[in-house]
Amino acid sequence: MLNLMVAAHFVRKQVAVVCAEFELTAAQYNVLRILKGAHPHGYPRCEIISRMIEPAPDVTRLIDRLAKMGLVQRMPSPDDRRLSIAVITEKGSALLEKMRPRIRHIENTMLSSRLSEQQCQLLSDLCEQVYASQTD
């Protein structure tokens, strides 16, 4: 278990460095990736929180900052006027695309250059099994 925690910490540190180069925090990057996966519909705040790798203490403020940066837009929920839906903007999607080569570089240097394709797939499958148990 300790090895898994150490490896995860090392990956997080590398991703945080890339995020800082693009003036984002790792939590902001995580939210953008979540919203990219929901595009074009977006998610309400509670759904974003449930999907975050490490939930931030104040996701509302985090989304507000992303909106001020023009990376996210808030839309009223069509189903419940009390909710707002966060949607990634074109600018937010473009930023993720700009970051992609640097993130891929981390993947390549940390995984692909050290593990075979089969080992990478096995690692991914094992990780999915570990976190899938959290929903059981």
N, CA, C and O atoms as CSV, one atom per row, in Angstrom:
chain,resi,resn,atom,element,x,y,z
A,1,MET,N,N,0.827,-1.193,0.000
A,1,MET,CA,C,0.000,0.000,0.000
A,1,MET,C,C,0.872,1.259,0.000
A,1,MET,O,O,0.562,2.244,-0.670
A,2,LEU,N,N,1.952,1.210,0.752
A,2,LEU,CA,C,2.836,2.367,0.820
A,2,LEU,C,C,3.401,2.702,-0.561
A,2,LEU,O,O,3.501,3.875,-0.922
A,3,ASN,N,N,3.771,1.675,-1.335
A,3,ASN,CA,C,4.303,1.923,-2.676
A,3,ASN,C,C,3.287,2.639,-3.557
A,3,ASN,O,O,3.643,3.530,-4.328
A,4,LEU,N,N,2.038,2.251,-3.443
A,4,LEU,CA,C,0.976,2.896,-4.214
A,4,LEU,C,C,0.843,4.368,-3.823
A,4,LEU,O,O,0.693,5.234,-4.684
A,5,MET,N,N,0.899,4.641,-2.533
A,5,MET,CA,C,0.788,6.019,-2.049
A,5,MET,C,C,1.982,6.861,-2.493
A,5,MET,O,O,1.817,8.019,-2.874
A,6,VAL,N,N,3.172,6.289,-2.446
A,6,VAL,CA,C,4.375,7.013,-2.865
A,6,VAL,C,C,4.314,7.310,-4.359
A,6,VAL,O,O,4.619,8.423,-4.787
A,7,ALA,N,N,3.918,6.312,-5.154
A,7,ALA,CA,C,3.820,6.511,-6.605
A,7,ALA,C,C,2.784,7.585,-6.936
A,7,ALA,O,O,3.030,8.446,-7.781
A,8,ALA,N,N,1.635,7.537,-6.276
A,8,ALA,CA,C,0.589,8.537,-6.518
A,8,ALA,C,C,1.078,9.935,-6.151
A,8,ALA,O,O,0.813,10.899,-6.869
A,9,HIS,N,N,1.784,10.041,-5.046
A,9,HIS,CA,C,2.316,11.339,-4.619
A,9,HIS,C,C,3.304,11.877,-5.649
A,9,HIS,O,O,3.278,13.064,-5.976
A,10,PHE,N,N,4.168,11.015,-6.154
A,10,PHE,CA,C,5.164,11.427,-7.139
A,10,PHE,C,C,4.483,11.918,-8.422
A,10,PHE,O,O,4.883,12.937,-8.983
A,11,VAL,N,N,3.468,11.203,-8.880
A,11,VAL,CA,C,2.733,11.614,-10.083
A,11,VAL,C,C,2.047,12.956,-9.835
A,11,VAL,O,O,2.109,13.847,-10.682
A,12,ARG,N,N,1.394,13.108,-8.682
A,12,ARG,CA,C,0.713,14.369,-8.356
A,12,ARG,C,C,1.670,15.549,-8.374
A,12,ARG,O,O,1.333,16.621,-8.876
A,13,LYS,N,N,2.865,15.352,-7.826
A,13,LYS,CA,C,3.859,16.429,-7.815
A,13,LYS,C,C,4.235,16.836,-9.235
A,13,LYS,O,O,4.349,18.026,-9.530
A,14,GLN,N,N,4.424,15.870,-10.105
A,14,GLN,CA,C,4.791,16.168,-11.488
A,14,GLN,C,C,3.663,16.910,-12.210
A,14,GLN,O,O,3.913,17.865,-12.945
A,15,VAL,N,N,2.438,16.472,-12.000
A,15,VAL,CA,C,1.281,17.128,-12.620
A,15,VAL,C,C,1.126,18.543,-12.074
A,15,VAL,O,O,0.796,19.460,-12.826
A,16,ALA,N,N,1.360,18.733,-10.786
A,16,ALA,CA,C,1.254,20.069,-10.182
A,16,ALA,C,C,2.259,21.035,-10.804
A,16,ALA,O,O,1.956,22.214,-10.986
A,17,VAL,N,N,3.452,20.543,-11.129
A,17,VAL,CA,C,4.463,21.394,-11.774
A,17,VAL,C,C,3.961,21.854,-13.140
A,17,VAL,O,O,4.082,23.030,-13.485
A,18,VAL,N,N,3.402,20.933,-13.912
A,18,VAL,CA,C,2.861,21.291,-15.229
A,18,VAL,C,C,1.708,22.275,-15.068
A,18,VAL,O,O,1.630,23.260,-15.803
A,19,CYS,N,N,0.822,22.024,-14.128
A,19,CYS,CA,C,-0.311,22.931,-13.898
A,19,CYS,C,C,0.180,24.339,-13.577
A,19,CYS,O,O,-0.361,25.319,-14.089
A,20,ALA,N,N,1.190,24.438,-12.741
A,20,ALA,CA,C,1.732,25.748,-12.360
A,20,ALA,C,C,2.275,26.488,-13.581
A,20,ALA,O,O,2.165,27.712,-13.662
A,21,GLU,N,N,2.854,25.765,-14.520
A,21,GLU,CA,C,3.351,26.394,-15.747
A,21,GLU,C,C,2.220,27.056,-16.533
A,21,GLU,O,O,2.447,28.018,-17.266
A,22,PHE,N,N,1.012,26.539,-16.377
A,22,PHE,CA,C,-0.156,27.076,-17.070
A,22,PHE,C,C,-1.048,27.892,-16.132
A,22,PHE,O,O,-2.202,28.181,-16.449
A,23,GLU,N,N,-0.497,28.255,-14.981
A,23,GLU,CA,C,-1.178,29.081,-13.976
A,23,GLU,C,C,-2.479,28.455,-13.473
A,23,GLU,O,O,-3.486,29.138,-13.286
A,24,LEU,N,N,-2.430,27.144,-13.262
A,24,LEU,CA,C,-3.544,26.402,-12.690
A,24,LEU,C,C,-3.055,25.642,-11.467
A,24,LEU,O,O,-1.863,25.367,-11.325
A,25,THR,N,N,-3.981,25.309,-10.596
A,25,THR,CA,C,-3.680,24.360,-9.529
A,25,THR,C,C,-4.075,22.970,-10.032
A,25,THR,O,O,-4.795,22.842,-11.022
A,26,ALA,N,N,-3.602,21.947,-9.350
A,26,ALA,CA,C,-3.975,20.584,-9.725
A,26,ALA,C,C,-5.489,20.386,-9.586
A,26,ALA,O,O,-6.096,19.679,-10.390
A,27,ALA,N,N,-6.093,21.001,-8.581
A,27,ALA,CA,C,-7.544,20.887,-8.392
A,27,ALA,C,C,-8.295,21.546,-9.551
A,27,ALA,O,O,-9.299,21.010,-10.020
A,28,GLN,N,N,-7.819,22.699,-10.015
A,28,GLN,CA,C,-8.455,23.361,-11.156
A,28,GLN,C,C,-8.328,22.505,-12.414
A,28,GLN,O,O,-9.274,22.385,-13.192
A,29,TYR,N,N,-7.152,21.912,-12.603
A,29,TYR,CA,C,-6.942,21.016,-13.741
A,29,TYR,C,C,-7.910,19.843,-13.657
A,29,TYR,O,O,-8.508,19.456,-14.661
A,30,ASN,N,N,-8.064,19.281,-12.471
A,30,ASN,CA,C,-8.977,18.166,-12.260
A,30,ASN,C,C,-10.407,18.553,-12.645
A,30,ASN,O,O,-11.097,17.786,-13.316
A,31,VAL,N,N,-10.850,19.728,-12.228
A,31,VAL,CA,C,-12.201,20.191,-12.567
A,31,VAL,C,C,-12.346,20.365,-14.078
A,31,VAL,O,O,-13.360,19.970,-14.654
A,32,LEU,N,N,-11.345,20.948,-14.715
A,32,LEU,CA,C,-11.413,21.116,-16.174
A,32,LEU,C,C,-11.508,19.766,-16.877
A,32,LEU,O,O,-12.276,19.618,-17.827
A,33,ARG,N,N,-10.742,18.786,-16.425
A,33,ARG,CA,C,-10.804,17.449,-17.034
A,33,ARG,C,C,-12.183,16.819,-16.824
A,33,ARG,O,O,-12.721,16.182,-17.729
A,34,ILE,N,N,-12.747,16.995,-15.643
A,34,ILE,CA,C,-14.084,16.471,-15.355
A,34,ILE,C,C,-15.102,17.106,-16.292
A,34,ILE,O,O,-15.937,16.415,-16.876
A,35,LEU,N,N,-15.026,18.426,-16.432
A,35,LEU,CA,C,-15.989,19.133,-17.280
A,35,LEU,C,C,-15.773,18.827,-18.760
A,35,LEU,O,O,-16.728,18.819,-19.537
A,36,LYS,N,N,-14.541,18.580,-19.148
A,36,LYS,CA,C,-14.264,18.187,-20.534
A,36,LYS,C,C,-14.968,16.869,-20.842
A,36,LYS,O,O,-15.512,16.688,-21.932
A,37,GLY,N,N,-14.955,15.959,-19.884
A,37,GLY,CA,C,-15.633,14.679,-20.055
A,37,GLY,C,C,-17.143,14.802,-20.110
A,37,GLY,O,O,-17.819,13.920,-20.641
A,38,ALA,N,N,-17.677,15.875,-19.574
A,38,ALA,CA,C,-19.127,16.096,-19.560
A,38,ALA,C,C,-19.588,16.997,-20.702
A,38,ALA,O,O,-20.785,17.222,-20.878
A,39,HIS,N,N,-18.637,17.507,-21.470
A,39,HIS,CA,C,-18.959,18.465,-22.535
A,39,HIS,C,C,-19.905,17.843,-23.546
A,39,HIS,O,O,-19.666,16.699,-23.932
A,40,PRO,N,N,-20.929,18.483,-23.993
A,40,PRO,CA,C,-21.254,19.896,-23.820
A,40,PRO,C,C,-22.210,20.180,-22.663
A,40,PRO,O,O,-22.634,21.322,-22.481
A,41,HIS,N,N,-22.552,19.162,-21.885
A,41,HIS,CA,C,-23.599,19.334,-20.873
A,41,HIS,C,C,-23.132,19.938,-19.560
A,41,HIS,O,O,-23.853,20.743,-18.971
A,42,GLY,N,N,-21.954,19.576,-19.085
A,42,GLY,CA,C,-21.470,20.096,-17.814
A,42,GLY,C,C,-22.046,19.344,-16.629
A,42,GLY,O,O,-22.791,18.376,-16.781
A,43,TYR,N,N,-21.677,19.821,-15.432
A,43,TYR,CA,C,-22.116,19.196,-14.186
A,43,TYR,C,C,-22.425,20.260,-13.145
A,43,TYR,O,O,-21.845,21.346,-13.164
A,44,PRO,N,N,-23.348,19.944,-12.229
A,44,PRO,CA,C,-23.519,20.812,-11.055
A,44,PRO,C,C,-22.350,20.591,-10.092
A,44,PRO,O,O,-21.617,19.608,-10.196
A,45,ARG,N,N,-22.198,21.507,-9.173
A,45,ARG,CA,C,-21.092,21.469,-8.214
A,45,ARG,C,C,-21.008,20.138,-7.472
A,45,ARG,O,O,-19.916,19.592,-7.314
A,46,CYS,N,N,-22.133,19.612,-7.018
A,46,CYS,CA,C,-22.115,18.369,-6.232
A,46,CYS,C,C,-21.577,17.195,-7.048
A,46,CYS,O,O,-20.902,16.322,-6.503
A,47,GLU,N,N,-21.866,17.165,-8.333
A,47,GLU,CA,C,-21.351,16.089,-9.188
A,47,GLU,C,C,-19.850,16.251,-9.415
A,47,GLU,O,O,-19.114,15.265,-9.454
A,48,ILE,N,N,-19.403,17.487,-9.563
A,48,ILE,CA,C,-17.969,17.747,-9.722
A,48,ILE,C,C,-17.226,17.259,-8.480
A,48,ILE,O,O,-16.197,16.593,-8.587
A,49,ILE,N,N,-17.751,17.593,-7.309
A,49,ILE,CA,C,-17.119,17.174,-6.051
A,49,ILE,C,C,-17.001,15.653,-5.995
A,49,ILE,O,O,-15.960,15.122,-5.608
A,50,SER,N,N,-18.062,14.958,-6.378
A,50,SER,CA,C,-18.045,13.492,-6.293
A,50,SER,C,C,-17.055,12.862,-7.267
A,50,SER,O,O,-16.635,11.722,-7.066
A,51,ARG,N,N,-16.679,13.583,-8.312
A,51,ARG,CA,C,-15.766,13.043,-9.319
A,51,ARG,C,C,-14.312,13.484,-9.131
A,51,ARG,O,O,-13.420,12.981,-9.816
A,52,MET,N,N,-14.072,14.404,-8.223
A,52,MET,CA,C,-12.712,14.916,-8.041
A,52,MET,C,C,-11.798,13.862,-7.430
A,52,MET,O,O,-12.220,13.048,-6.608
A,53,ILE,N,N,-10.533,13.896,-7.852
A,53,ILE,CA,C,-9.537,12.981,-7.305
A,53,ILE,C,C,-9.326,13.295,-5.829
A,53,ILE,O,O,-9.365,12.404,-4.980
A,54,GLU,N,N,-9.105,14.561,-5.537
A,54,GLU,CA,C,-8.982,15.032,-4.159
A,54,GLU,C,C,-9.919,16.223,-4.014
A,54,GLU,O,O,-9.573,17.328,-4.433
A,55,PRO,N,N,-11.092,16.026,-3.432
A,55,PRO,CA,C,-12.032,17.141,-3.330
A,55,PRO,C,C,-11.421,18.357,-2.633
A,55,PRO,O,O,-10.832,18.249,-1.557
A,56,ALA,N,N,-11.574,19.492,-3.263
A,56,ALA,CA,C,-11.070,20.749,-2.704
A,56,ALA,C,C,-12.049,21.227,-1.636
A,56,ALA,O,O,-13.238,20.916,-1.706
A,57,PRO,N,N,-11.565,21.976,-0.655
A,57,PRO,CA,C,-12.448,22.429,0.425
A,57,PRO,C,C,-13.556,23.365,-0.046
A,57,PRO,O,O,-14.648,23.353,0.523
A,58,ASP,N,N,-13.307,24.164,-1.057
A,58,ASP,CA,C,-14.320,25.113,-1.513
A,58,ASP,C,C,-14.419,25.080,-3.036
A,58,ASP,O,O,-13.836,25.914,-3.730
A,59,VAL,N,N,-15.160,24.112,-3.533
A,59,VAL,CA,C,-15.294,23.931,-4.979
A,59,VAL,C,C,-16.035,25.103,-5.612
A,59,VAL,O,O,-15.769,25.451,-6.762
A,60,THR,N,N,-16.954,25.712,-4.884
A,60,THR,CA,C,-17.672,26.872,-5.423
A,60,THR,C,C,-16.688,27.971,-5.794
A,60,THR,O,O,-16.761,28.532,-6.888
A,61,ARG,N,N,-15.783,28.274,-4.900
A,61,ARG,CA,C,-14.784,29.313,-5.169
A,61,ARG,C,C,-13.832,28.898,-6.295
A,61,ARG,O,O,-13.427,29.721,-7.116
A,62,LEU,N,N,-13.489,27.625,-6.318
A,62,LEU,CA,C,-12.618,27.100,-7.367
A,62,LEU,C,C,-13.276,27.294,-8.741
A,62,LEU,O,O,-12.623,27.729,-9.690
A,63,ILE,N,N,-14.558,26.972,-8.840
A,63,ILE,CA,C,-15.292,27.158,-10.097
A,63,ILE,C,C,-15.396,28.644,-10.426
A,63,ILE,O,O,-15.276,29.033,-11.587
A,64,ASP,N,N,-15.619,29.475,-9.411
A,64,ASP,CA,C,-15.661,30.929,-9.633
A,64,ASP,C,C,-14.357,31.430,-10.248
A,64,ASP,O,O,-14.373,32.239,-11.176
A,65,ARG,N,N,-13.223,30.945,-9.725
A,65,ARG,CA,C,-11.923,31.365,-10.269
A,65,ARG,C,C,-11.761,30.920,-11.716
A,65,ARG,O,O,-11.273,31.679,-12.553
A,66,LEU,N,N,-12.168,29.699,-12.007
A,66,LEU,CA,C,-12.089,29.203,-13.385
A,66,LEU,C,C,-12.994,30.021,-14.302
A,66,LEU,O,O,-12.647,30.265,-15.458
A,67,ALA,N,N,-14.146,30.442,-13.797
A,67,ALA,CA,C,-15.055,31.280,-14.588
A,67,ALA,C,C,-14.431,32.648,-14.848
A,67,ALA,O,O,-14.529,33.169,-15.959
A,68,LYS,N,N,-13.791,33.235,-13.836
A,68,LYS,CA,C,-13.117,34.529,-14.022
A,68,LYS,C,C,-12.007,34.436,-15.057
A,68,LYS,O,O,-11.730,35.401,-15.771
A,69,MET,N,N,-11.370,33.265,-15.135
A,69,MET,CA,C,-10.298,33.046,-16.105
A,69,MET,C,C,-10.855,32.763,-17.504
A,69,MET,O,O,-10.104,32.686,-18.476
A,70,GLY,N,N,-12.177,32.610,-17.593
A,70,GLY,CA,C,-12.810,32.325,-18.875
A,70,GLY,C,C,-12.727,30.865,-19.286
A,70,GLY,O,O,-12.962,30.536,-20.449
A,71,LEU,N,N,-12.393,29.983,-18.344
A,71,LEU,CA,C,-12.210,28.568,-18.656
A,71,LEU,C,C,-13.476,27.747,-18.435
A,71,LEU,O,O,-13.628,26.654,-18.979
A,72,VAL,N,N,-14.377,28.295,-17.629
A,72,VAL,CA,C,-15.627,27.632,-17.275
A,72,VAL,C,C,-16.738,28.667,-17.336
A,72,VAL,O,O,-16.521,29.849,-17.071
A,73,GLN,N,N,-17.911,28.213,-17.684
A,73,GLN,CA,C,-19.086,29.084,-17.699
A,73,GLN,C,C,-20.163,28.422,-16.844
A,73,GLN,O,O,-20.345,27.205,-16.875
A,74,ARG,N,N,-20.868,29.250,-16.086
A,74,ARG,CA,C,-21.990,28.737,-15.287
A,74,ARG,C,C,-23.289,28.969,-16.043
A,74,ARG,O,O,-23.545,30.049,-16.577
A,75,MET,N,N,-24.099,27.919,-16.068
A,75,MET,CA,C,-25.394,27.988,-16.740
A,75,MET,C,C,-26.472,27.586,-15.734
A,75,MET,O,O,-26.220,26.745,-14.871
A,76,PRO,N,N,-27.655,28.165,-15.829
A,76,PRO,CA,C,-28.729,27.712,-14.942
A,76,PRO,C,C,-29.149,26.285,-15.315
A,76,PRO,O,O,-29.185,25.928,-16.492
A,77,SER,N,N,-29.460,25.492,-14.315
A,77,SER,CA,C,-29.913,24.122,-14.566
A,77,SER,C,C,-31.305,24.154,-15.190
A,77,SER,O,O,-32.181,24.867,-14.702
A,78,PRO,N,N,-31.520,23.394,-16.256
A,78,PRO,CA,C,-32.854,23.363,-16.857
A,78,PRO,C,C,-33.866,22.624,-15.981
A,78,PRO,O,O,-35.074,22.816,-16.122
A,79,ASP,N,N,-33.364,21.774,-15.073
A,79,ASP,CA,C,-34.248,20.962,-14.235
A,79,ASP,C,C,-34.541,21.566,-12.868
A,79,ASP,O,O,-35.600,21.324,-12.290
A,80,ASP,N,N,-33.602,22.351,-12.355
A,80,ASP,CA,C,-33.730,22.883,-11.002
A,80,ASP,C,C,-33.096,24.272,-10.961
A,80,ASP,O,O,-31.874,24.401,-11.038
A,81,ARG,N,N,-33.910,25.290,-10.843
A,81,ARG,CA,C,-33.399,26.667,-10.891
A,81,ARG,C,C,-32.465,27.004,-9.735
A,81,ARG,O,O,-31.754,28.008,-9.784
A,82,ARG,N,N,-32.463,26.174,-8.697
A,82,ARG,CA,C,-31.557,26.422,-7.571
A,82,ARG,C,C,-30.122,26.022,-7.895
A,82,ARG,O,O,-29.187,26.458,-7.225
A,83,LEU,N,N,-29.951,25.202,-8.913
A,83,LEU,CA,C,-28.624,24.704,-9.285
A,83,LEU,C,C,-28.059,25.470,-10.468
A,83,LEU,O,O,-28.791,25.968,-11.323
A,84,SER,N,N,-26.739,25.551,-10.491
A,84,SER,CA,C,-26.076,26.035,-11.702
A,84,SER,C,C,-25.200,24.899,-12.212
A,84,SER,O,O,-24.703,24.076,-11.443
A,85,ILE,N,N,-25.029,24.878,-13.509
A,85,ILE,CA,C,-24.233,23.852,-14.169
A,85,ILE,C,C,-22.953,24.506,-14.662
A,85,ILE,O,O,-22.996,25.532,-15.341
A,86,ALA,N,N,-21.817,23.915,-14.323
A,86,ALA,CA,C,-20.528,24.408,-14.815
A,86,ALA,C,C,-20.215,23.677,-16.119
A,86,ALA,O,O,-20.300,22.452,-16.204
A,87,VAL,N,N,-19.853,24.459,-17.126
A,87,VAL,CA,C,-19.552,23.922,-18.454
A,87,VAL,C,C,-18.192,24.457,-18.877
A,87,VAL,O,O,-17.912,25.644,-18.712
A,88,ILE,N,N,-17.350,23.592,-19.419
A,88,ILE,CA,C,-16.048,24.040,-19.901
A,88,ILE,C,C,-16.247,24.898,-21.153
A,88,ILE,O,O,-17.094,24.597,-21.994
A,89,THR,N,N,-15.468,25.956,-21.264
A,89,THR,CA,C,-15.552,26.843,-22.429
A,89,THR,C,C,-14.553,26.392,-23.491
A,89,THR,O,O,-13.732,25.504,-23.259
A,90,GLU,N,N,-14.642,27.023,-24.657
A,90,GLU,CA,C,-13.661,26.754,-25.727
A,90,GLU,C,C,-12.254,27.055,-25.215
A,90,GLU,O,O,-11.309,26.315,-25.491
A,91,LYS,N,N,-12.128,28.146,-24.469
A,91,LYS,CA,C,-10.824,28.523,-23.923
A,91,LYS,C,C,-10.312,27.451,-22.958
A,91,LYS,O,O,-9.124,27.129,-22.959
A,92,GLY,N,N,-11.204,26.904,-22.142
A,92,GLY,CA,C,-10.822,25.840,-21.218
A,92,GLY,C,C,-10.386,24.582,-21.955
A,92,GLY,O,O,-9.395,23.953,-21.586
A,93,SER,N,N,-11.124,24.218,-22.993
A,93,SER,CA,C,-10.755,23.054,-23.806
A,93,SER,C,C,-9.422,23.275,-24.502
A,93,SER,O,O,-8.596,22.367,-24.585
A,94,ALA,N,N,-9.219,24.493,-25.005
A,94,ALA,CA,C,-7.958,24.817,-25.687
A,94,ALA,C,C,-6.781,24.729,-24.715
A,94,ALA,O,O,-5.699,24.272,-25.083
A,95,LEU,N,N,-6.998,25.169,-23.478
A,95,LEU,CA,C,-5.928,25.092,-22.481
A,95,LEU,C,C,-5.566,23.635,-22.195
A,95,LEU,O,O,-4.387,23.294,-22.101
A,96,LEU,N,N,-6.572,22.782,-22.058
A,96,LEU,CA,C,-6.292,21.360,-21.833
A,96,LEU,C,C,-5.500,20.768,-22.999
A,96,LEU,O,O,-4.585,19.970,-22.796
A,97,GLU,N,N,-5.858,21.164,-24.218
A,97,GLU,CA,C,-5.122,20.684,-25.396
A,97,GLU,C,C,-3.675,21.156,-25.364
A,97,GLU,O,O,-2.761,20.417,-25.729
A,98,LYS,N,N,-3.480,22.391,-24.924
A,98,LYS,CA,C,-2.131,22.943,-24.814
A,98,LYS,C,C,-1.309,22.194,-23.760
A,98,LYS,O,O,-0.101,22.015,-23.911
A,99,MET,N,N,-1.979,21.765,-22.700
A,99,MET,CA,C,-1.308,21.056,-21.617
A,99,MET,C,C,-1.035,19.590,-21.958
A,99,MET,O,O,-0.138,18.969,-21.387
A,100,ARG,N,N,-1.805,19.053,-22.878
A,100,ARG,CA,C,-1.743,17.618,-23.174
A,100,ARG,C,C,-0.329,17.090,-23.440
A,100,ARG,O,O,0.036,16.062,-22.869
A,101,PRO,N,N,0.487,17.747,-24.283
A,101,PRO,CA,C,1.831,17.201,-24.527
A,101,PRO,C,C,2.680,17.098,-23.254
A,101,PRO,O,O,3.449,16.151,-23.091
A,102,ARG,N,N,2.537,18.060,-22.372
A,102,ARG,CA,C,3.314,18.037,-21.119
A,102,ARG,C,C,2.825,16.913,-20.196
A,102,ARG,O,O,3.627,16.249,-19.540
A,103,ILE,N,N,1.510,16.706,-20.152
A,103,ILE,CA,C,0.950,15.625,-19.337
A,103,ILE,C,C,1.355,14.278,-19.940
A,103,ILE,O,O,1.719,13.353,-19.214
A,104,ARG,N,N,1.292,14.173,-21.262
A,104,ARG,CA,C,1.724,12.945,-21.946
A,104,ARG,C,C,3.202,12.657,-21.657
A,104,ARG,O,O,3.603,11.503,-21.501
A,105,HIS,N,N,3.992,13.712,-21.590
A,105,HIS,CA,C,5.413,13.542,-21.289
A,105,HIS,C,C,5.591,12.901,-19.905
A,105,HIS,O,O,6.446,12.033,-19.725
A,106,ILE,N,N,4.794,13.326,-18.951
A,106,ILE,CA,C,4.842,12.720,-17.613
A,106,ILE,C,C,4.481,11.239,-17.716
A,106,ILE,O,O,5.165,10.384,-17.154
A,107,GLU,N,N,3.404,10.947,-18.439
A,107,GLU,CA,C,2.996,9.548,-18.617
A,107,GLU,C,C,4.119,8.735,-19.249
A,107,GLU,O,O,4.418,7.623,-18.815
A,108,ASN,N,N,4.735,9.306,-20.279
A,108,ASN,CA,C,5.788,8.578,-20.989
A,108,ASN,C,C,7.019,8.355,-20.128
A,108,ASN,O,O,7.582,7.261,-20.116
A,109,THR,N,N,7.440,9.390,-19.406
A,109,THR,CA,C,8.662,9.240,-18.607
A,109,THR,C,C,8.435,8.399,-17.360
A,109,THR,O,O,9.351,7.724,-16.892
A,110,MET,N,N,7.236,8.434,-16.825
A,110,MET,CA,C,6.985,7.700,-15.587
A,110,MET,C,C,6.459,6.291,-15.826
A,110,MET,O,O,6.688,5.395,-15.013
A,111,LEU,N,N,5.760,6.092,-16.934
A,111,LEU,CA,C,5.145,4.786,-17.154
A,111,LEU,C,C,5.670,4.094,-18.405
A,111,LEU,O,O,6.333,3.060,-18.320
A,112,SER,N,N,5.375,4.664,-19.553
A,112,SER,CA,C,5.653,3.986,-20.822
A,112,SER,C,C,7.120,3.654,-21.020
A,112,SER,O,O,7.445,2.638,-21.635
A,113,SER,N,N,8.004,4.485,-20.515
A,113,SER,CA,C,9.433,4.211,-20.686
A,113,SER,C,C,9.940,3.163,-19.692
A,113,SER,O,O,11.042,2.636,-19.849
A,114,ARG,N,N,9.145,2.868,-18.684
A,114,ARG,CA,C,9.572,1.923,-17.644
A,114,ARG,C,C,8.779,0.621,-17.655
A,114,ARG,O,O,9.243,-0.410,-17.170
A,115,LEU,N,N,7.572,0.687,-18.219
A,115,LEU,CA,C,6.691,-0.476,-18.223
A,115,LEU,C,C,6.281,-0.807,-19.654
A,115,LEU,O,O,6.198,0.077,-20.506
A,116,SER,N,N,6.028,-2.075,-19.905
A,116,SER,CA,C,5.519,-2.475,-21.221
A,116,SER,C,C,4.066,-2.015,-21.346
A,116,SER,O,O,3.444,-1.608,-20.365
A,117,GLU,N,N,3.546,-2.085,-22.551
A,117,GLU,CA,C,2.146,-1.706,-22.770
A,117,GLU,C,C,1.223,-2.604,-21.946
A,117,GLU,O,O,0.232,-2.137,-21.386
A,118,GLN,N,N,1.552,-3.884,-21.874
A,118,GLN,CA,C,0.748,-4.818,-21.080
A,118,GLN,C,C,0.808,-4.470,-19.594
A,118,GLN,O,O,-0.205,-4.532,-18.897
A,119,GLN,N,N,1.983,-4.108,-19.117
A,119,GLN,CA,C,2.123,-3.731,-17.708
A,119,GLN,C,C,1.353,-2.449,-17.404
A,119,GLN,O,O,0.737,-2.328,-16.344
A,120,CYS,N,N,1.387,-1.495,-18.332
A,120,CYS,CA,C,0.619,-0.252,-18.149
A,120,CYS,C,C,-0.868,-0.561,-18.067
A,120,CYS,O,O,-1.571,-0.014,-17.217
A,121,GLN,N,N,-1.351,-1.436,-18.947
A,121,GLN,CA,C,-2.763,-1.807,-18.934
A,121,GLN,C,C,-3.117,-2.532,-17.646
A,121,GLN,O,O,-4.167,-2.282,-17.056
A,122,LEU,N,N,-2.242,-3.430,-17.209
A,122,LEU,CA,C,-2.473,-4.152,-15.960
A,122,LEU,C,C,-2.513,-3.182,-14.780
A,122,LEU,O,O,-3.383,-3.289,-13.916
A,123,LEU,N,N,-1.580,-2.244,-14.743
A,123,LEU,CA,C,-1.559,-1.242,-13.677
A,123,LEU,C,C,-2.862,-0.447,-13.664
A,123,LEU,O,O,-3.451,-0.219,-12.608
A,124,SER,N,N,-3.303,-0.031,-14.840
A,124,SER,CA,C,-4.557,0.717,-14.951
A,124,SER,C,C,-5.734,-0.123,-14.455
A,124,SER,O,O,-6.576,0.363,-13.700
A,125,ASP,N,N,-5.786,-1.379,-14.880
A,125,ASP,CA,C,-6.872,-2.267,-14.451
A,125,ASP,C,C,-6.861,-2.478,-12.939
A,125,ASP,O,O,-7.912,-2.462,-12.297
A,126,LEU,N,N,-5.678,-2.676,-12.377
A,126,LEU,CA,C,-5.572,-2.875,-10.930
A,126,LEU,C,C,-6.012,-1.629,-10.159
A,126,LEU,O,O,-6.706,-1.727,-9.146
A,127,CYS,N,N,-5.604,-0.470,-10.646
A,127,CYS,CA,C,-6.021,0.780,-9.990
A,127,CYS,C,C,-7.537,0.930,-10.044
A,127,CYS,O,O,-8.159,1.334,-9.062
A,128,GLU,N,N,-8.131,0.605,-11.193
A,128,GLU,CA,C,-9.595,0.674,-11.311
A,128,GLU,C,C,-10.264,-0.261,-10.310
A,128,GLU,O,O,-11.275,0.095,-9.705
A,129,GLN,N,N,-9.706,-1.449,-10.135
A,129,GLN,CA,C,-10.275,-2.385,-9.165
A,129,GLN,C,C,-10.205,-1.825,-7.750
A,129,GLN,O,O,-11.138,-1.987,-6.964
A,130,VAL,N,N,-9.098,-1.169,-7.432
A,130,VAL,CA,C,-8.934,-0.601,-6.090
A,130,VAL,C,C,-9.968,0.488,-5.849
A,130,VAL,O,O,-10.652,0.467,-4.825
A,131,TYR,N,N,-10.100,1.450,-6.780
A,131,TYR,CA,C,-11.041,2.531,-6.500
A,131,TYR,C,C,-12.482,2.154,-6.787
A,131,TYR,O,O,-13.394,2.812,-6.286
A,132,ALA,N,N,-12.716,1.113,-7.579
A,132,ALA,CA,C,-14.087,0.637,-7.783
A,132,ALA,C,C,-14.636,0.056,-6.489
A,132,ALA,O,O,-15.843,0.097,-6.252
A,133,SER,N,N,-13.763,-0.482,-5.657
A,133,SER,CA,C,-14.212,-1.052,-4.386
A,133,SER,C,C,-14.778,0.023,-3.464
A,133,SER,O,O,-15.514,-0.293,-2.530
A,134,GLN,N,N,-14.446,1.279,-3.711
A,134,GLN,CA,C,-14.962,2.383,-2.897
A,134,GLN,C,C,-16.444,2.621,-3.147
A,134,GLN,O,O,-17.132,3.197,-2.304
A,135,THR,N,N,-16.942,2.180,-4.306
A,135,THR,CA,C,-18.350,2.400,-4.630
A,135,THR,C,C,-19.216,1.207,-4.248
A,135,THR,O,O,-20.443,1.281,-4.316
A,136,ASP,N,N,-18.578,0.101,-3.845
A,136,ASP,CA,C,-19.343,-1.100,-3.456
A,136,ASP,C,C,-19.970,-0.936,-2.099
A,136,ASP,O,O,-20.646,-1.844,-1.618
